[in-house]
């Protein structure tokens, strides 16, 4: 369970502390635009998040915009060349592709 993720109406938002405002800041993930929200405590943050999300979804509907960002499943990553070589070796030793090894490693980190 990630303690920095808040779910509101099946949409996930990352929560951070903003020292400039001395408030909690929520930012929805996976949307086609910004829907940020602020509050000084968690109950208020949830309420502000729900309002921000409702407004965002309403504007998207009014303008015929898909509110959800769709991912292709492809991305480039830059890593240390030695780590790259070791990852290729580890994948070969397990009889899987480098892509499968990376997918498994990412899945382990985000599903834990």
N, C-alpha and C positions, 0 to 999 in steps of 0.2 A: 504494500500500500504506500503510495506516495503522499506524504503529508502536505505537499505544496500544490496538490491538485484538488479543485473543488468542482463538483458536478452540479449543474443547475439545468433542469429540464432536459436531461440527456446530452447536454453540451458540457465540455470540460474546460476549465479555466485554471491557469497557473496563478498562484497567489504569492506575492512577495511583499516585503516591507519597504516602503518608500521613505527614506530618512529625510528627504526634502520637505515632505508634507506631514511626516510623522503619522502616516496612515498605512493601512493595508491596501494593496493594489491588486485587482484581479484583471486578468487579460484572457479572453476566450481564445482557445486554440482551434485551428482548422476551419476558421471562417474566412470568407472572401473580403473581409474588411475588419476594421477595428471596432471592438465593443468592450472598452475598458471601464472599470468601475472602482471606486474608492470607498473606504469606510474605516472607522476606528476600532470596530469589533466584528467578530465573525457573524453574528445574527444580522447586523446591519449590512455587512458585506454581501451576504446571501440575498437580501432584499434588493440592494442596489444592483447586484448582478442580474437578478431576474428582470428588473426594470430596463437595464441596459440591453439585455438580450431581446426582450420584447420589442423595444424600439428598433433595434437593428433588424430583426426579422420582419417587422412591419414595413420599414423602408425598403428592404429587399423585395418584399411582395409587391409593393406599390410600383417599383421600378422594373419588375420582371427579372430580378437578379437571383441566381442560385446562391443562397447564403453559405453553403458549404464548399470549402476548398477541396478539390479532388486531387489525389496524389497518384502519380504514375507508377510508383514502386521502383523508380530509378533515381539514383543520386550518385554524385561523385564524392569521394572522400580522400583527403590527403593525410597520409600517416607516415611515420618514420620508416625509411626503407628497410631497416633491420626487422622491424615489426612486420612489415609486409612479407619479407622472406620467410619469417618464422610462421606466419599465418598460412602461407602456401604449403610449407612443410607439414603443418598440423593437419590441414585439409587432406593432403595426399596420404598421410599416415592413416587417416580415418576412411579413406576411399570416397571422399565427397569433394564437391567443388569449393573453391574459395568463396563463391557467392553463398553456398549453403552454410559454410562455417560462419560467415559474417551474419547471415540472417538468424542463425541459431544464437549467436552471441548477443545480438540486439534484442531478440525475443526474450532471452534470459534476463536482460537488464530492465526491459519495460514491462514484463509480465510478473516480475517478482513482487 
